[in-house]
């Protein structure tokens, strides 16, 4: 059993403590916006916020998430309004296949919370998610647009 | 005056027959009072267009959306001719089962070879235009006026003399009962209002909230999850497994054989299935390929470079060997290109429900009809008892044109009738069971006369054929024509140089590793070989690489136009900034002409910073410039990832790379600025998803030579300890 706080709700799930947080989120809680890409914390498709910090949920065990506040892509919008990063992604038509983009958005949202006006170098440092379609130019453009709004 | 649209049953029959060749007109229209209806009861005007009473226009899209934007582009083409309100457009996929049952009204579902738009623009536009004429006719009938006095725009039909109006939503029922017009005239591209514009994609919102359902996310009540291992050595078989060892592990429901080479664990969750599978003792019969390695493959391919070895001739004029033997100067070089994995971000997966007398499959696929045929075959049922429901793809790049994962899912589900089974591959399974970009080597020989004119070029490719394995019916007298992409004398991938004596050959050698279509396919290696060697030849005679090319390209004005465009934009005639070096490349592929120019700097001979890319494309027509630009820029991410980080190596018969730690991909920090020049010259339809990838690597490799004087003839760079700065 594990007690998780996901998107502001306390949820008790029947899961072994050594289950990766990614799979608990996807399978036991049923939120599938967090994606499986590699399972070894390389690609970032599974990025969520743990106590406000961008983390790769495939590399974190459920037991390590106990008592922490977890936000997934489904919890990023608040009061029925998209998060400004989500809105920028729509305005700048960022996604191609889109599979990596929920993780990308979570990574960017965390970056902008800590660094509201990132330089290109700070973006390069913080955003290390893989996108095979190659949306990087639009990702950068949308980040700057949010920062300068 | 055309007052009534004439019934044309014959056109319908011909259209249906033509569908067998993948060229359906798409006019599968109801006759008489029977109206085909969408699931919600809204009437189909024709196979492509459904209109709801609230004026929502549902446009059916047969091709698959995998990020390339065809879903939006095709909808733009239909909407353009339909004259509908773009803000009310939505899309849906017809199923391959419906298509089969209705005589293939949607034509070819296959989404590869950059054919999404260019392969279906004509019939989807006709589908839109036909629907418009029927809606107008319905209004004219109601108003008892000639249709010629009515026009349509923005989903509103107007009777011009009186100014009376009605909407598509109101006319849909009546229009759906009409017969299709026999002949429709399509708009000239210069009159486009919806097509040709950089409209936003239709599928973005759900991709930003997590609501988009990819195959991996699909759920059914009572569904179980499967994890699979196929024999790690291609061609090997499953010998045995000891399921008792994992029978008590949490969540495990069943362990099943999958064909003759795989085993799957079915459990309540995928994580339980995978954990149990990893603990399952498995014995493989690794078969005859267990000792094969990259070294043995390389040695075999190298033998094929020898002129004494037989080879297919893909392009020939004059007598290159004779000219080379008497040349004043001969330049020779050997290149090679490795296996590559498509590495879609979403690993392979499919969900199947086999009830014993009915089969349904839900999956992402680039080829709905092939997935359907595979599912039918694996199910043991007749085609009318099966269907495949397509979902949005988390990347395709050619990989999801194969249906191996569909077959596996059906074979598992068949052993658990009535229970929906979602099969998901681990990344490791995905990396090691691909259909890989084929491996080739190439010997290039160029000859000059005493005045440094290029008089001959011989290009001997040795290596693997995709078609021999995947589409043997497309071979021509044993030759794989796709091997000569970008090098052909005619067709959609023509060489851009006129050389008096030319010989391009392929010595086919097919190792056991399954080859497949990988974004750009054979233009990837071929453009590296040809465009790098053009640079070598230019330098061998002390000429500027652009000027050298231009002399050979006067007979190829469209190739030359894109090359000139990038040269001008990057400022080829002016010196680059201090420490920055330039390279060029051009190719024709998938019916389009593309060129790229790169500006790079190199630190310590091994750290490359790609500062700037200029890329020009002439695809004939551009349906959505914003999406074409994204395809062009994305081609550099895919192509440069393969150049720098890619390369799948073989050891003990299996692929060594298992995940993104050993098969890496470019990050945002490595992404150059890409300036795109779109220069559609009209009169032909070329693809855009793939051609540009051909120039990505050679433009950078030629710039690397300019920077260092060192010629790289082998991919990937990581094996030569060269990387991004």
Interface residues (C-beta under 8 A of the other chain):
Chain A: X16 X19 X20 X23 X27 X28 X30 X31 X32 X33 X34 X35 X36 X37 X38 X39 X40 X42 X43 X45 X72 X73 X74 X76 X77 X82 X86 X89 X90 X93 X94 X95 X96 X97 X98 X99 X100 X101 X102 X105 X123 X124 X125 X127 X128 X129 X130 X131 X132 X133 X134 X135 X136 X137 X138 X139 X140
Chain B: X66 X67 X68 X69 X200 X201 X203 X204 X205 X207 X208 X209 X210 X211 X212 X213 X214 X216 X217 X219 X225 X250 X269 X270 X271 X343 X344 X345 X346 X347 X392 X393 X394 X395 X396 X397 X424 X426 X427 X626 X630 X633 X634 X635 X636 X637 X638 X641 X659 X660 X661 X665 X666 X667 X668 X669 X671 X673 X674
